């Protein structure tokens, strides 16, 4: 199963990790210089929740934002 929220569809996205060398001018240095950029991934905060789907209890993956917003009700 994909790493994706079943309510809003939030999933894994990619970005860059930027290394910065040197002390910034604001702190008395000669300025920061950007080094090597490497790829990284941002993963959603998914939680497996047991909930009612079409009248039957089912376990689905939900992001923390949807859970806090009350879009899903937990079944105890």
FENDADA-V411661 format. One record per pair of residues at least 12 apart in sequence whose ideal C-beta (glycine too) atoms are under 10 Angstrom apart, sorted by the first residue. I is the first residue (numbers start at 0). J is the second residue. D is the distance in Angstrom with one decimal. If there is no record, write none. Layout:
i:I j:J d:D
i:I j:J d:D
This chain:
i:0 j:59 d:9.8
i:0 j:60 d:7.2
i:1 j:60 d:8.8
i:2 j:40 d:9.7
i:2 j:42 d:6.4
i:2 j:43 d:6.9
i:2 j:45 d:6.5
i:2 j:60 d:7.8
i:3 j:43 d:7.5
i:3 j:45 d:8.0
i:3 j:60 d:7.2
i:3 j:62 d:8.9
i:4 j:43 d:6.1
i:4 j:44 d:9.3
i:4 j:45 d:6.4
i:4 j:46 d:9.5
i:4 j:59 d:8.9
i:4 j:60 d:6.4
i:4 j:61 d:5.8
i:4 j:62 d:4.0
i:4 j:63 d:9.3
i:4 j:64 d:8.3
i:4 j:65 d:6.1
i:4 j:66 d:9.5
i:4 j:70 d:9.7
i:4 j:71 d:9.8
i:5 j:45 d:9.3
i:5 j:48 d:9.5
i:5 j:50 d:9.8
i:5 j:52 d:9.1
i:5 j:57 d:9.7
i:5 j:59 d:4.6
i:5 j:60 d:5.8
i:5 j:61 d:6.5
i:5 j:62 d:9.2
i:5 j:65 d:8.8
i:5 j:71 d:8.9
i:6 j:48 d:9.8
i:6 j:50 d:9.9
i:6 j:59 d:7.9
i:6 j:60 d:9.1
i:6 j:61 d:5.6
i:6 j:62 d:7.3
i:6 j:64 d:9.2
i:6 j:65 d:4.4
i:6 j:66 d:8.7
i:6 j:68 d:9.1
i:6 j:70 d:5.3
i:6 j:71 d:6.3
i:7 j:43 d:9.3
i:7 j:61 d:8.7
i:7 j:62 d:6.5
i:7 j:64 d:7.5
i:7 j:65 d:5.5
i:7 j:68 d:9.3
i:7 j:70 d:7.8
i:8 j:43 d:9.9
i:8 j:62 d:9.4
i:9 j:42 d:10.0
i:9 j:43 d:4.8
i:9 j:44 d:9.1
i:9 j:45 d:8.5
i:9 j:61 d:9.7
i:9 j:62 d:5.1
i:9 j:63 d:9.9
i:9 j:64 d:7.7
i:9 j:65 d:8.2
i:10 j:41 d:9.7
i:10 j:42 d:8.7
i:10 j:43 d:6.4
i:10 j:45 d:9.4
i:10 j:62 d:9.4
i:11 j:40 d:5.6
i:11 j:41 d:6.9
i:11 j:42 d:5.3
i:11 j:43 d:6.9
i:11 j:45 d:10.0
i:12 j:40 d:7.3
i:12 j:41 d:5.1
i:12 j:42 d:8.7
i:12 j:43 d:8.7
i:13 j:38 d:6.1
i:13 j:39 d:7.1
i:13 j:40 d:5.5
i:13 j:41 d:7.4
i:14 j:36 d:9.6
i:14 j:38 d:7.7
i:14 j:39 d:5.9
i:14 j:40 d:7.7
i:14 j:41 d:6.0
i:15 j:35 d:9.9
i:15 j:36 d:4.5
i:15 j:37 d:7.0
i:15 j:38 d:6.5
i:15 j:39 d:6.8
i:16 j:35 d:9.1
i:16 j:36 d:6.8
i:16 j:37 d:5.0
i:16 j:38 d:7.5
i:16 j:39 d:4.4
i:16 j:40 d:10.0
i:17 j:33 d:6.1
i:17 j:34 d:7.8
i:17 j:35 d:8.6
i:17 j:36 d:5.2
i:17 j:37 d:8.6
i:17 j:39 d:9.8
i:18 j:32 d:9.5
i:18 j:33 d:7.3
i:18 j:34 d:4.0
i:18 j:35 d:5.9
i:18 j:36 d:7.5
i:18 j:37 d:8.0
i:19 j:31 d:4.7
i:19 j:32 d:7.1
i:19 j:33 d:6.0
i:19 j:34 d:6.9
i:20 j:32 d:5.1
i:20 j:33 d:7.9
i:20 j:34 d:5.3
i:20 j:35 d:9.9
i:21 j:33 d:9.8
i:21 j:34 d:9.5
i:43 j:60 d:9.0
i:43 j:61 d:9.8
i:43 j:62 d:5.0
i:43 j:63 d:8.2
i:43 j:64 d:8.7
i:44 j:61 d:9.8
i:44 j:62 d:5.9
i:44 j:63 d:4.3
i:44 j:64 d:7.9
i:44 j:66 d:9.3
i:45 j:59 d:9.8
i:45 j:60 d:4.8
i:45 j:61 d:6.9
i:45 j:62 d:5.8
i:45 j:63 d:7.9
i:45 j:65 d:9.9
i:45 j:66 d:9.7
i:46 j:59 d:9.7
i:46 j:60 d:7.3
i:46 j:61 d:5.8
i:46 j:62 d:7.5
i:46 j:63 d:6.2
i:46 j:65 d:9.3
i:46 j:66 d:6.1
i:46 j:71 d:9.5
i:46 j:73 d:9.8
i:47 j:59 d:7.4
i:47 j:60 d:5.8
i:47 j:61 d:8.0
i:48 j:60 d:7.8
i:48 j:61 d:5.0
i:48 j:65 d:9.3
i:48 j:66 d:6.6
i:48 j:71 d:5.9
i:48 j:72 d:8.9
i:48 j:73 d:5.7
i:48 j:74 d:8.4
i:49 j:73 d:6.7
i:49 j:74 d:5.0
i:49 j:75 d:8.3
i:50 j:66 d:9.8
i:50 j:71 d:5.3
i:50 j:72 d:6.1
i:50 j:73 d:6.3
i:50 j:74 d:5.6
i:51 j:71 d:9.5
i:51 j:72 d:7.2
i:51 j:73 d:9.6
i:51 j:74 d:5.8
i:52 j:71 d:9.6
i:52 j:74 d:9.9
i:56 j:74 d:5.3
i:57 j:74 d:9.0
i:58 j:74 d:9.6
i:59 j:71 d:7.6
i:61 j:73 d:9.6
